[in-house]
Amino acid sequence: MTAPEMSALDEKVPLVARALLALQRQAWEQGTAAQAFLEMGDTDTVVVMAREAVLRQLPDGRLGMIGTPNASTDPGSNGEAVLYAARVTGDEALRHAADRQVEWFLVRAPRTAEGTLYHITDLPQVWVDSFYMAPPFLAVAGYPQEAIKQVEGFRRLLWDPQKRLFHHIWDDGLRRHTRAAFWGVGNGWAAAGMTRVAAALPPEMEPDRQRLVTYVRELIDSLLQYWRPDGLFHDVVDDPTTFVETNLAQQVAYTIYRQVAAGWLSAEYLQYADRMRAAAHAKVDRYGLVWGVCSSPHFDRPGYAAEGQAFFLLMESALAKLKRD
């Protein structure tokens, strides 16, 4: 990272980044971490993380596979870092590894009859998490139509038109939501994932981009109805009996900063993002741990998690870019 880029980032960033590297283990954790370092401009770290994701690639193409043998879409979160590393190093082995991850999504991964990817391999389930894990990589890897197909498939099965929020899990075998809760971080995965897809679409897909922008704006507007005075949300956003959670605020702030920078969202939304950011900053301790996020490994209580660290960095990077531009 260059000196000007470093100076544009908050002083907490190096602490949070160090803690992230200590925490990340599993496929989605490494992928989300690598994405954070990529958007920060810490490209040397991205190359190292990409090589590790390839080292842990399964023969079927899934990247960074440690500890979650049934992960289907999570490994794709490593794909953009691997593509970047292949480009800057010229290492054909890295490019081949990215191609194998694409092949997993296009050919091998389990999916519904309509072609929507299952989140895991051992149950026919579509999860909201997948918005972030698969479509952004497919878009940057040269398959933007497939990225849009997946976004629309996830949305068709998980979007609640009355609440204007996403359910967590659809079971295609049972033909019902087996976790109908409007999980906060899950809605954050959707908002951030669709934003990244929109940014990666080619000019000829402008109607698709605008449709995604509309989807995200509608989601943000709905989430704001459940926003707490302290700048955070509940873990299940419409259930005030669930714990107060930090990461959704970071995910929404990141999304707003990126969308305003791209000219897709009114600058009036910055007031919300800034308050969410301030609330997240108040949760960072002296060691760089972001507290109060939906906590790994069981995600049933507040604590800390790799994705909570990563989205702090993503949020800070998006704001820094907005200020530079």
Sequence and secondary structure as in RCSB ss.txt:
>XXXX:A:sequence
MTAPEMSALDEKVPLVARALLALQRQAWEQGTAAQAFLEMGDTDTVVVMAREAVLRQLPDGRLGMIGTPNASTDP
GSNGEAVLYAARVTGDEALRHAADRQVEWFLVRAPRTAEGTLYHITDLPQVWVDSFYMAPPFLAVAGYPQEAIKQ
VEGFRRLLWDPQKRLFHHIWDDGLRRHTRAAFWGVGNGWAAAGMTRVAAALPPEMEPDRQRLVTYVRELIDSLLQ
YWRPDGLFHDVVDDPTTFVETNLAQQVAYTIYRQVAAGWLSAEYLQYADRMRAAAHAKVDRYGLVWGVCSSPHFD
RPGYAAEGQAFFLLMESALAKLKRD
>XXXX:A:secstr
  HHHHHTS TTHHHHHHHHHHH  SHHHHHHHHHHHHHHT HHHHHHHHHHHHHT  TTS SS  S TTBSSGG
GGGHHHHHHHHHHH  HHHHHHHHHHHHIIIIIS B TT  B SBSSS EEETTHHHHSHHHHHHTT HHHHHHH
HHHHHHHHEETTTTEE SEEETTTTEEEE   BHHHHHHHHHHHHHHHHHS GGGHHHHHHHHHHHHHHHHHHHT
T  TTS EESBTT TTS EESHHHHHHHHHHHHHHHHTSS GGGHHHHHHHHHHHHTTB TT  BTTEE TTT S
SEE  HHHHHHHHHHHHHHHHHHH 
